[in-house]
Amino acid sequence: MDRDQRSRQQKSRGGSFTRPAQKRSLSSRMGLQKQRPQTTASRRPAPNPNPQPQRRQAPPAQQYRHGTQQLNPQKAGYTPGEPRRQRRVTQAELLRRRNRRRALGVLGVLAVLALGAIVSINLLFKVTSFRVETFDRTTPADTGIYTEDEIIAALGIETNTSLFGFSTTEKTAQLQTQFPYLDNVEVNIQLPGTVIIKVTPATERFACMYSGGWVVLSDSLKILRSDISQPAGLTVLSCSLPADFAPTPGAFVEPVSYNSLLEGETETAETAHQDATEILMELLDELEAEALSDGVTVLNISDLSDISFTYQDRIQVLLGNSNRMDYKVRLAAVAILDPEKGLAASDKGTLDVSYQQTDGEIKGYFAPEEPEPTPTPQPEEGEEGEEGDTESTDTSSDAESQ
């Protein structure tokens, strides 16, 4: 053996080189190790190669009040313990939460929009001008006995105020009461800043008697004024008024619907719709269509089963109830206005067009007014005495002759 080989062996013995692996038995190759039997006293549990951290045991339930656990460490009486078990959230609850968040978002957007609209309305839209016109939008408007300045001043609206800071309905009612000779009034607004007042002047048309005198009405039955004596030149309207009727200029008259044929009976579907105001307006429209309205002097709707009107104070037309009103008025117009087929201009009497035959046909009957008999002239007192003297002388002479 040479010197180099001996040095390599020495170095390997000294640990400078890796030692050859020791031989292992069959049991060690299979992972089995021989253990020496130990006595019961000296037996100890084998150490766990993967030790687990020990959990801290929760304190007993007696330490908690009412079985609850204080989770906030900053509050008094906090006791650490295991966290509560989280409740399982269902799909329905998730959907409810999503809908709730969506609704809150929509409400928030609407609130912002409403706030913006209010601010813009109060800051942007101001009253800058006024305009008075008729209902057909023609100017200058016919305001009757009033002037445009009076109507605008009565509104009580100043310029540079909010265009939406007042109620047009309230202003309309205010003008109707304050100006009775305006038959129809309507207040509107027009963006960006114009107030429009539409008017229709009222004309005196009817004179209606009540317990305290007479009231003058317009075409729409608006009270214009009151008077103790009967106004001249107006159509007399005879209707049933409420028991507590008191005339107020600017208010409207609502006649009471009275029907003598239905007195004490229950209203049916055919009779429940009959209203005195509606029947009067229908009658006025039919008279206007047949060119009879200018000659009508009296209208009587006190009894809805016995409606009538008087033409030129000489012909009283009986219409009966409101059934087939248009045909009755047309038949009366032919009888009155047609000189060849109808009445003469000097005839006086009663024209009855209310009778309806069994086949549905309506015929008119005219009953002329009978002239009053001429009174017999009575002799004067002197003539009666002379006649008495002559008769006495004749009788005396007869007696002497006998």
C-alpha positions as CSV (number, residue, x, y, z in Angstrom):
1,M,0.0,0.0,0.0
2,D,1.5,3.3,-1.0
3,R,1.6,6.5,0.9
4,D,-1.3,8.1,-1.0
5,Q,-3.7,5.3,-0.2
6,R,-2.8,5.4,3.5
7,S,-3.5,9.1,3.7
8,R,-6.9,8.7,2.0
9,Q,-7.9,6.1,4.6
10,Q,-6.8,8.2,7.4
11,K,-8.7,11.2,6.2
12,S,-11.8,9.0,5.8
13,R,-11.5,7.7,9.3
14,G,-11.0,11.3,10.7
15,G,-14.3,12.4,9.1
16,S,-13.1,14.5,6.2
17,F,-14.9,12.1,3.8
18,T,-18.4,10.7,4.1
19,R,-18.6,7.4,5.8
20,P,-20.2,4.5,4.1
21,A,-23.9,4.0,5.0
22,Q,-24.5,1.4,7.7
23,K,-26.5,-1.7,6.7
24,R,-30.1,-1.7,7.8
25,S,-32.2,-4.7,8.6
26,L,-35.4,-5.7,6.8
27,S,-37.7,-4.3,9.5
28,S,-36.0,-0.9,9.4
29,R,-36.4,-0.8,5.6
30,M,-40.1,-1.2,6.0
31,G,-40.4,1.6,8.5
32,L,-40.7,-0.7,11.5
33,Q,-38.6,-0.2,14.6
34,K,-38.1,-2.5,17.4
35,Q,-39.2,-1.3,20.8
36,R,-38.3,-2.7,24.0
37,P,-41.2,-3.7,26.3
38,Q,-41.8,-1.2,29.1
39,T,-43.5,-1.7,32.3
40,T,-46.9,-0.1,33.1
41,A,-45.5,2.4,35.5
42,S,-42.9,3.7,33.1
43,R,-45.3,3.8,30.1
44,R,-45.8,7.3,28.7
45,P,-47.7,8.6,25.7
46,A,-45.6,9.0,22.7
47,P,-45.0,12.5,21.6
48,N,-47.2,13.7,18.8
49,P,-45.0,14.5,15.7
50,N,-47.6,17.2,14.6
51,P,-48.7,19.0,17.8
52,Q,-51.9,21.0,17.5
53,P,-52.3,24.3,19.4
54,Q,-54.5,23.9,22.4
55,R,-57.8,25.7,22.2
56,R,-58.8,27.9,25.0
57,Q,-62.0,26.5,26.6
58,A,-65.0,28.7,26.8
59,P,-66.0,29.7,30.3
60,P,-69.0,28.0,31.7
61,A,-72.5,29.4,30.8
62,Q,-73.1,30.6,34.4
63,Q,-70.6,33.4,33.9
64,Y,-72.8,35.0,31.1
65,R,-75.9,36.9,31.9
66,H,-79.1,35.6,30.3
67,G,-76.9,33.2,28.2
68,T,-75.6,36.0,26.0
69,Q,-72.0,36.9,25.2
70,Q,-70.5,40.4,25.3
71,L,-68.7,40.8,22.0
72,N,-67.6,44.4,22.5
73,P,-64.3,44.3,24.5
74,Q,-64.7,48.0,25.4
75,K,-67.9,47.4,27.4
76,A,-67.9,46.4,31.0
77,G,-68.5,42.8,31.6
78,Y,-66.8,41.6,28.4
79,T,-65.9,38.0,28.6
80,P,-64.0,36.5,25.7
81,G,-65.3,33.3,24.2
82,E,-66.0,31.5,21.0
83,P,-67.6,33.7,18.2
84,R,-71.3,33.2,17.4
85,R,-72.2,30.9,14.6
86,Q,-73.2,33.0,11.6
87,R,-76.7,32.5,10.3
88,R,-77.1,31.2,6.8
89,V,-78.4,33.8,4.4
90,T,-81.0,32.5,1.9
91,Q,-81.5,33.5,-1.7
92,A,-84.9,35.1,-0.9
93,E,-83.3,37.3,1.7
94,L,-80.5,38.4,-0.7
95,L,-83.2,39.3,-3.2
96,R,-85.1,41.4,-0.6
97,R,-81.9,43.2,0.3
98,R,-81.2,43.9,-3.3
99,N,-84.7,45.2,-3.9
100,R,-84.5,47.3,-0.8
101,R,-81.3,48.9,-1.9
102,R,-82.7,49.5,-5.3
103,A,-85.9,51.2,-3.9
104,L,-83.8,53.4,-1.6
105,G,-81.7,54.4,-4.6
106,V,-84.8,55.3,-6.6
107,L,-86.2,57.3,-3.8
108,G,-83.0,59.2,-3.4
109,V,-82.9,60.1,-7.1
110,L,-86.5,61.3,-6.9
111,A,-85.8,63.4,-3.9
112,V,-82.9,65.0,-5.6
113,L,-85.0,65.7,-8.7
114,A,-87.9,67.1,-6.6
115,L,-85.5,69.4,-4.7
116,G,-84.0,70.6,-8.0
117,A,-87.4,71.2,-9.5
118,I,-88.6,73.2,-6.5
119,V,-85.4,75.3,-6.5
120,S,-85.6,75.9,-10.2
121,I,-89.3,76.9,-10.1
122,N,-88.8,79.3,-7.3
123,L,-85.7,80.9,-8.8
124,L,-86.4,80.8,-12.6
125,F,-90.1,81.2,-13.3
126,K,-91.2,84.7,-12.2
127,V,-94.4,86.7,-13.1
128,T,-93.4,89.2,-15.8
129,S,-96.6,90.1,-17.6
130,F,-100.4,89.9,-17.6
131,R,-102.8,89.4,-20.5
132,V,-106.6,89.6,-20.6
133,E,-108.3,87.9,-23.6
134,T,-111.5,86.2,-24.5
135,F,-112.0,82.4,-24.6
136,D,-111.3,82.4,-28.4
137,R,-107.9,84.1,-27.7
138,T,-108.8,87.3,-29.3
139,T,-107.5,90.7,-28.0
140,P,-108.5,93.2,-26.9
141,A,-111.0,91.4,-24.8
142,D,-114.6,92.4,-24.2
143,T,-114.7,93.0,-20.5
144,G,-118.1,94.5,-20.3
145,I,-118.5,97.3,-17.7
146,Y,-115.0,96.7,-16.3
147,T,-111.6,97.6,-17.5
148,E,-108.5,95.4,-17.9
149,D,-106.6,97.3,-15.2
150,E,-109.4,96.7,-12.7
151,I,-109.4,92.9,-13.4
152,I,-105.5,92.7,-13.2
153,A,-105.4,94.7,-9.9
154,A,-108.1,92.4,-8.4
155,L,-105.8,89.4,-8.8
156,G,-103.4,90.6,-6.1
157,I,-100.4,89.2,-7.9
158,E,-97.3,91.3,-8.1
159,T,-94.5,91.0,-10.7
160,N,-91.3,89.1,-10.0
161,T,-93.2,86.7,-7.7
162,S,-93.2,83.0,-8.3
163,L,-95.3,81.9,-11.2
164,F,-96.4,78.8,-9.2
165,G,-96.9,80.6,-5.9
166,F,-100.7,80.9,-6.2
167,S,-103.7,78.7,-7.1
168,T,-105.4,79.5,-10.4
169,T,-108.6,77.9,-9.1
170,E,-108.8,80.2,-6.1
171,K,-108.0,83.2,-8.3
172,T,-110.8,82.2,-10.7
173,A,-113.4,81.9,-7.9
174,Q,-112.2,85.2,-6.5
175,L,-112.8,87.1,-9.8
176,Q,-116.2,85.5,-10.4
177,T,-117.3,86.7,-7.0
178,Q,-115.8,90.1,-7.2
179,F,-117.0,90.8,-10.8
180,P,-120.5,89.5,-11.2
181,Y,-121.0,91.0,-14.6
182,L,-118.3,88.6,-16.0
183,D,-120.3,85.6,-16.9
184,N,-117.3,83.3,-17.2
185,V,-113.7,83.8,-15.9
186,E,-110.7,81.6,-16.0
187,V,-107.1,82.3,-14.8
188,N,-104.2,80.4,-16.4
189,I,-100.4,80.6,-16.5
190,Q,-98.1,80.4,-19.5
191,L,-94.4,79.8,-19.3
192,P,-92.0,81.4,-18.8
193,G,-93.8,84.2,-16.8
194,T,-97.3,85.2,-18.2
195,V,-100.6,85.2,-16.3
196,I,-103.6,84.9,-18.7
197,I,-107.1,85.9,-17.7
198,K,-109.9,84.7,-20.0
199,V,-113.3,86.5,-19.6
200,T,-116.8,86.6,-21.1
201,P,-119.0,89.6,-20.3
202,A,-122.4,88.8,-18.8
203,T,-125.7,90.2,-20.1
204,E,-129.0,90.6,-18.2
205,R,-131.3,87.8,-19.5
206,F,-133.7,86.6,-16.9
207,A,-135.7,88.1,-14.1
208,C,-136.6,85.6,-11.3
209,M,-139.0,86.4,-8.5
210,Y,-138.2,85.2,-4.9
211,S,-139.7,85.9,-1.5
212,G,-137.8,89.2,-1.1
213,G,-138.2,90.6,-4.6
214,W,-136.5,90.0,-8.0
215,V,-133.1,88.9,-9.0
216,V,-131.5,89.5,-12.4
217,L,-129.7,86.5,-13.9
218,S,-127.4,86.0,-16.9
219,D,-127.5,83.3,-19.5
220,S,-125.7,80.9,-17.2
221,L,-128.0,81.7,-14.3
222,K,-125.5,83.9,-12.5
223,I,-126.9,86.5,-10.1
224,L,-126.0,90.0,-11.3
225,R,-128.1,92.1,-9.1
226,S,-131.3,92.2,-7.1
227,D,-134.3,94.6,-7.2
228,I,-137.5,95.1,-5.3
229,S,-139.7,95.6,-8.4
230,Q,-139.7,93.6,-11.6
231,P,-137.0,94.7,-14.1
232,A,-138.4,95.6,-17.5
233,G,-137.3,94.1,-20.8
234,L,-136.2,90.7,-19.4
235,T,-137.5,87.2,-19.8
236,V,-139.4,86.1,-16.7
237,L,-138.0,82.8,-15.3
238,S,-140.5,80.9,-13.1
239,C,-138.7,78.1,-11.2
240,S,-138.7,76.5,-7.8
241,L,-136.0,78.0,-5.5
242,P,-134.5,76.6,-2.3
243,A,-136.3,77.5,0.9
244,D,-133.3,79.4,2.3
245,F,-132.5,81.2,-1.0
246,A,-130.7,84.5,-0.5
247,P,-129.4,86.4,-3.5
248,T,-125.6,87.0,-3.6
249,P,-124.1,88.8,-6.6
250,G,-121.6,86.5,-8.3
251,A,-123.3,83.3,-7.2
252,F,-125.3,80.9,-9.4
253,V,-128.9,79.9,-9.1
254,E,-129.7,76.2,-8.9
255,P,-133.4,75.6,-9.4
256,V,-135.1,72.8,-7.4
257,S,-136.1,69.9,-9.6
258,Y,-139.8,69.3,-8.8
259,N,-142.0,66.9,-10.6
260,S,-145.7,66.7,-9.6
261,L,-146.2,63.4,-11.3
262,L,-143.5,61.8,-9.2
263,E,-144.7,63.3,-5.9
264,G,-144.8,60.5,-3.3
265,E,-143.2,58.0,-5.7
266,T,-139.8,56.4,-5.8
267,E,-137.5,57.7,-8.5
268,T,-136.6,55.3,-11.3
269,A,-133.7,55.1,-13.7
270,E,-135.6,57.1,-16.3
271,T,-136.6,60.0,-13.9
272,A,-133.6,60.2,-11.6
273,H,-131.5,62.0,-14.2
274,Q,-134.0,64.9,-14.7
275,D,-132.4,68.1,-13.4
276,A,-134.1,71.5,-13.7
277,T,-130.9,73.3,-14.7
278,E,-130.1,70.8,-17.4
279,I,-133.6,70.9,-18.8
280,L,-133.6,74.7,-18.9
281,M,-130.3,74.8,-20.8
282,E,-131.6,72.2,-23.2
283,L,-134.8,74.3,-23.8
284,L,-132.8,77.5,-24.3
285,D,-130.6,75.7,-26.9
286,E,-133.6,74.4,-28.8
287,L,-135.3,77.9,-28.8
288,E,-132.1,79.4,-30.1
289,A,-131.8,76.8,-32.8
290,E,-135.4,77.4,-34.0
291,A,-135.1,81.3,-33.8
292,L,-137.7,81.6,-31.0
293,S,-135.4,82.9,-28.2
294,D,-135.8,86.6,-29.0
295,G,-139.6,86.4,-28.7
296,V,-139.8,84.4,-25.5
297,T,-141.1,86.5,-22.6
298,V,-141.8,83.8,-20.0
299,L,-140.2,80.5,-19.2
300,N,-141.8,78.2,-16.7
301,I,-139.9,75.2,-15.3
302,S,-141.5,75.1,-11.8
303,D,-142.9,71.7,-12.5
304,L,-140.8,69.4,-14.7
305,S,-143.9,67.6,-15.8
306,D,-145.6,70.8,-17.1
307,I,-142.9,72.9,-18.8
308,S,-144.1,75.8,-20.9
309,F,-143.0,79.2,-22.4
310,T,-144.8,82.2,-23.7
311,Y,-144.1,83.8,-27.0
312,Q,-144.6,87.6,-27.4
313,D,-147.0,87.6,-24.5
314,R,-149.8,86.2,-26.8
315,I,-149.1,82.5,-27.3
316,Q,-148.5,80.1,-24.4
317,V,-146.8,76.9,-25.6
318,L,-147.3,73.8,-23.4
319,L,-144.5,71.3,-23.7
320,G,-145.3,68.8,-20.9
321,N,-142.3,66.9,-19.7
322,S,-138.8,67.0,-21.2
323,N,-139.2,63.9,-23.4
324,R,-138.5,64.7,-27.1
325,M,-137.9,68.3,-26.3
326,D,-136.3,69.1,-29.7
327,Y,-139.3,67.8,-31.7
328,K,-141.8,69.7,-29.5
329,V,-140.0,73.0,-29.9
330,R,-139.6,72.4,-33.7
331,L,-143.4,71.8,-34.0
332,A,-144.2,74.9,-32.0
333,A,-141.8,77.0,-34.2
334,V,-143.6,75.8,-37.4
335,A,-146.9,76.7,-35.9
336,I,-145.8,80.2,-34.7
337,L,-143.4,81.4,-37.4
338,D,-144.9,79.9,-40.6
339,P,-147.5,82.3,-41.9
340,E,-148.9,79.9,-44.4
341,K,-149.2,76.7,-42.3
342,G,-149.2,78.2,-38.8
343,L,-150.8,81.0,-36.9
344,A,-151.4,84.5,-37.8
345,A,-149.4,87.3,-36.2
346,S,-152.4,88.6,-34.3
347,D,-153.6,85.2,-32.9
348,K,-153.7,84.8,-29.2
349,G,-154.2,81.6,-27.2
350,T,-152.7,78.4,-26.0
351,L,-150.6,76.0,-28.2
352,D,-150.5,72.5,-26.8
353,V,-147.7,70.3,-28.2
354,S,-147.4,68.0,-25.1
355,Y,-149.9,65.3,-26.2
356,Q,-148.3,62.2,-27.5
357,Q,-150.4,59.6,-29.2
358,T,-150.1,55.8,-28.7
359,D,-148.1,55.4,-31.9
360,G,-145.5,58.0,-30.6
361,E,-146.6,60.9,-32.9
362,I,-147.0,64.3,-31.3
363,K,-149.6,66.7,-32.6
364,G,-150.3,70.3,-31.7
365,Y,-153.6,71.8,-30.8
366,F,-154.3,75.5,-30.7
367,A,-157.0,77.0,-28.5
368,P,-157.7,80.6,-29.4
369,E,-158.3,83.1,-26.6
370,E,-161.9,84.0,-26.3
371,P,-162.5,87.7,-26.5
372,E,-164.1,89.2,-23.4
373,P,-167.7,90.1,-23.8
374,T,-168.6,93.7,-24.4
375,P,-170.2,95.1,-21.2
376,T,-173.9,96.4,-21.7
377,P,-174.0,100.2,-21.2
378,Q,-176.1,101.3,-18.2
379,P,-178.4,104.3,-18.4
380,E,-177.7,107.4,-16.5
381,E,-179.6,108.4,-13.4
382,G,-181.6,111.3,-15.1
383,E,-182.7,109.1,-17.9
384,E,-183.9,106.4,-15.5
385,G,-186.1,109.0,-13.7
386,E,-187.7,110.3,-16.8
387,E,-188.5,106.8,-18.0
388,G,-190.0,106.0,-14.6
389,D,-192.3,109.2,-14.8
390,T,-193.5,108.3,-18.3
391,E,-194.3,104.8,-17.2
392,S,-196.2,106.0,-14.2
393,T,-198.2,108.5,-16.3
394,D,-199.0,105.8,-18.8
395,T,-200.3,103.5,-16.1
396,S,-202.3,106.3,-14.4
397,S,-203.9,107.2,-17.7
398,D,-204.8,103.6,-18.3
399,A,-206.3,103.4,-14.9
400,E,-208.4,106.6,-15.5
401,S,-209.6,105.2,-18.8
402,Q,-210.8,102.1,-17.1
